[in-house]
């Protein structure tokens, strides 16, 4: 591993939902200002502050990149990407003045501040830059040994799926399908490419796509993604009554994509509060829901019960599971819900960073928008995010969310 080699290969190497949210927010709130903060949720093997200088150099490189013509043509081929957004991307360049890196003791501090349509794009790049730099330094000359172990683990996963194939494909109407969601916390760019290439070749009936748009393009896979937390959180600051921000965000999505990208994220203020807003209108318009916190079976059962309450046949809808999944858990969830509702699975770190070394649990989240705090109230302990405790308490009160 060359410790100083550029990590970002292309501005297209981003998660699809960054492009879809970027387009929606550019059209609806082009003047919004936002702040994002980097957070490490677990204990690294060495202080991340040691990466400061290397992160700075990689961000300098990122800010020199532009989209290539073939990349813009590829985005244009996606029917939900609009021509004016592609025109915007054709002249877009990341601005270094909008992102700051510093060390505070052993902590690595990264903040992006500025126009939302500039700062939103930094998130995924920052995460996989930090992650790859961290593992370059951690494994050093032992990279080949680490990759040997990772390849064996990947092959074991493939063999496990093959061993269960008869059960997983018993009902052609409910096949077991999964996607790679592992860009942000991958071991390296080269390893993610190898993982996707291997899965596409060896499990084509199960492995159907990737969130990484660059690699989806390279391998002719379906790019996967709709919305993430930041899209709904931003709506907490857009002048709507706080109680109505979810409905406003969902309506904004409907108006932007007109039936495409119909999977809604449910855990900004908890599943119960989401379902209170997800009425017959939205339940008919959206194709399904994405799980990202809380017990997945309990969540899925709530979703099915809600559709039935609204007299909607759950078998016409889809659940997408994406919270800290591995393949055995995904297969178990498939078996539980098969025949009752469609299900698919986005697997991240366990595909692209399953090595003998402990993976980092890092995020870069929006913390304020238009000068106001924004928050996520998770259904999982430790995933609630907000720097303003007063606003967090108010949000809990409005949505009757318990403190986890």
N, C-alpha and C positions, 0 to 999 in steps of 0.2 A: 504493500500500500504506500503510495506517494503521499506523504503527510500534507503537502501543500497543493496538490492537484485540485483544479476546480471541481466542485461537487455538482453544481447546477448545470445540466447539459443543455437545457432548453427552457424557455418560458412556458412551453406547452406542458412541461413535466410538473403538473399541478393536479390536484383532485378536481374532478368534473364539477362538484358542487361549488367550488370557488368561482368557476366561470358562470354558472347559472345564477348564483347569488349576486355576483358582480354585475351582471347584465340587469337583473331586476332592480338593484339598488341604484345603478347608474340612471335608469329610466325614471324611477320614482322619487329618489332623494339625492340628486347629483351634488347638492351643496352641503351634505351632512359632513360633520367632523367627528373623528373617532380616535380612541386610544386603545391599543392592544398591549398586553403584558405577557411575557414568557414566564411559565411556572414549571418547576420540577416537583412532582408529587412524591417521589421516593428518594432513597439515599443512593447517590452515585458512588462508584468505586473510588473516585478521586474528585476533588473539588472542580465543579464546572467552570469556576472563575479562571482556571488555567487555560481555558479555550478562548478567552476574550480576544486576543490578538488574531488568532486564526479565524474566528467568526467574523471579525471586522474585515479581514482580507476577502473572505468568501462573499460578504455582502457588497463589497466594492465591485467584485466580479459580477454579481447579480445585477447591479445597477448599470452595467455596461451592455446588457443583453437586450435584444429586441426580437419580436416575432418574425419568423421567416415566412416567405410567401406560401410555401407548401403547408405550413402549419395553419396559416389563416384560411387557406383553401379547405383544409380538413375541418376546421371549426365551422366554416360556412356550409359544409355538407351536412351538419347536424341540424335538423329542421327547426329545432327550438332556439337556435342561436340566430339572432337578427343581424341584418347587414350593417346597421349603424354601429352595433357593438363591435363587429369585426373591424369596421373603419376606425373606431376608437383604439382598439388593440394594435392596429397597424402603426399608430404613432405613439403608442404608450411606451414609457420607460420608467422603471422604478427610480425614485428620487432618494438619494442617500440622506438628505437632510431630514427625512421623515422617520428615520429609525436610528435609535441610540443604543449602544452597547457599553456596559461598564461592569466592573467587578466591585462587589461589596463583601469584603471578607472572602469566604469561600463560595459565595453565591454569584452566579452569572445573571445579570439584570439586562433584559432587552425590552425596550418600549418602542412601539411605533405610534406616532402621533401625527395627525394631519387629516386631509380630506379622506373620507371613508373610501372613495373610489380609488385611492392610492394605497391606503394602509391595509385594506382587506386582503390585498394580494400577497403581503409579506408572510402570512401565517405559515403555510405549508413549507415554503422555502426555508424559513428560519428553523423549523422543527427538523427537517431532514438534513440541513447543514449541521446543526448541533449534534444530531444523532451520529452522523457519519464521522465527524471530527472526533467525537467521544470514543468511538470504537477504533478508529485509526490509532489513537494514542494508547488505548487500553490493550489491544491485541498486538500491535507492533509487528515484529517478525513472525509471530505465531498465527498470522492471518490464514495461512494455508491449512493449519490444523483446525482452526475454528470453522472454516468453510467445509472441510471434510466432515466434521460432526454435523454441520447444518444440512449438508446433502443427505447424510444418512437419515436424519430426522424427517426431512422432506419425503424421502422415498418410503419411510415407514408410514407416513400419513397417506401416501398414495395407495400403498398396499392395504391399508385398513379400509379405505373407501372401496377398493375393488372387492375386498372380502365381504362387504356389506351390500354389494351392488344389487343383488336380487331383491333384498328388502327395500332398498332405497328407490328402485325403479319399478316396484310392483304395480303401482297405479300410474299409467302414462299421463294422466291428468294432473298428477302431483309429483313430478320428478324432484329429486334432490339436486338443487343448483346452488353454487356459491361463487363469490367474487373475491378478488384481492382488494382489500381496503388498507394496505400496509405501507403506503408511501411515506407518511409522516414519521414513522418510527422504524424504518428499515435499517438493516445492518449496513448496507451500502447500495448505491445505484446498480452496480454490476450484479450484486446478489439478487436484488428484486427482479431485474431483467431475467436472470437465470430461473428464478422461481416461476415467473409467469410463463416463460417459454416451456419449462418442464411440465407444468400443469396443463397448459393448452395442448401439448402433444400427448400426454399420457392419460388425461381425464377429460377429454373434449365433451363428453355427454353431461358432465357435472360442472366443470369450470367454464363459466359463461362470460366473464368480463372482468374489468379492473377500473378502479377509480382514477388511476394514473393515466391521464389522457395521452401523454407522449408514448407510453408503452402500449396502450390500447390501439393507437394508430399504427405503431410498428408491427404489431402481431395480428392486426385485423380483428380485434376483439371489440365488444360493445363497451364504450365508456359508461361507467355507472355512477350515479349520484343525483341528488335533487337539492335539498336544503340542509343547512347545519344550524347550530344554536345561534350563531351571531346574527343571522337574518332575522329571526324572531326577536332576539334581544334588542336589536337596533330599534324595533318598532315600539319599545318601551319609552323611547325618547322623541318620537315623531309627532307628538301633540295630541294623540288620542287619549281618551280616558284610560288609565292604567288597566282597569278591569277589562277593557276591550282590545288590548294590544294584540292578542293572539288572533282574534277574528279579523282585525285589520291586516295583519301579516298574511294570513291565509287568503284573504280576498285579494290582496296585492299580488300574491303568487298566481292565483287563478287568472287575473286580468293580464298578467305578463305572459303566461305560457299557454293559456287557452286550451287546457286539457292535456298537454304534455307534462312530463315530470311530476306525476301525480302521487308521490309518496310524501306524506306529511310527518314531520318530526314531532314527537309528543311530550318530551320531558323538559320543557323550559320552566314550567311551574308545577310539574308533576302530572302523571297520567289522569288522575281524577279531575283536576282542573281543566286539563285539555279536553276531556270528553264532555265536560259541561259546555264548552264552546263549539265542539265538533258536532253540530246539529245536522238535521237531515240534508240541508243544502250542501254543506261541505262533505258529508259522508257520501253523497251521490257524486259530487264533482271529483273527489280524490280517489285514486285507485287503491290506496292502502296507507299503512302507517309504518314508521320506523322506530324500533326499540333501541334505546341507548343508555338506559339505567333502570335499576330495580329488577326484581325477579322476572325473568322472561316468560315463564309459564303463567304466572299470575297476570302479567301485563297482557299476554295474548288472550287469556280467557276473558279479561275485561273488554278487550277489543271485540271479540266475537259476541259477547253478551250485548255490547252497545249496538252493533250492527243488527242483531236480532230485535232489540228493543225498537229500533227505527224501521223494522220490517224490511231490512235489506238482507239478501241472501249472502252470508259470509263467504261462500265458495266463489263469489264473483269478485272478491277483494284479495289483497295480498298484504302479508306482514313481512317486513324486512328486519332481521335481527343483526345488530352490529356492535354489541357491547362486550368487549373482552372475550370474543369467541375463540374456540379452537374447533377442529373438525369433529372430534367425538361429541362435544356439546351440541354443535350444529346438527349432527345426524340424529341425536336424541330428540332435539326440538322438532326436527322434521317428522320423526316417527309420531310424536305427540300430536301434532296439528294436521298431519296428512289426511286428506279427505274431508276436512272441516273448513279449511281456509288455505289459500295459497301462501307459501312461505319461501323465502330465500335468505341467504346468509352472506354478510360481508365480514370477512375475516382479515384482521390486520396484522398485529405484531406477531402472532403465532405462526404466520406464514413467512413474513419477511425478516423476522429477527428472532427466530428460535435457534439459539446457539447455546453453548455451555455458559455463556456470560449473561448475567441478569440485564434485562432490557430496561432502558430508562422509561419512566412514565412522565412524559413531558407534554405540555399543551401551550398554546399561545391564544389567549382568549380576549375578546372585546371586554373592556372594563368600564368604558364610558362612551357616550355618543351625544353630540351636541351639548357638551358640558354637563351632562347629567349621568349619574351612575346607572348601569344596567346590570342585570343579574340573571343567573340560572339557579332554580331551586330543584336540585336533583332528587330522584327517588332512590339514589344510592348514597350511603354515608361517604363523605370526603370529596364528593364531586360538585357540591354547591360552590358557586363562584360569585363573589362580590367583595369589593374592598370597602364599601360603605355600609356599615352595620345598621345604620338607621334606615336606609332604603331597603336593605334586606329584610328587616323586621316588618316594615310596612308592606312589602310584597307578600310576605308570609301571611300577614293579616288579611290582605285583600283576597288572596286565593286559598286561605284556610289550609296552608301547607304546614305539616308538622316539622319540627326541627329534628334532623337525623344526625 
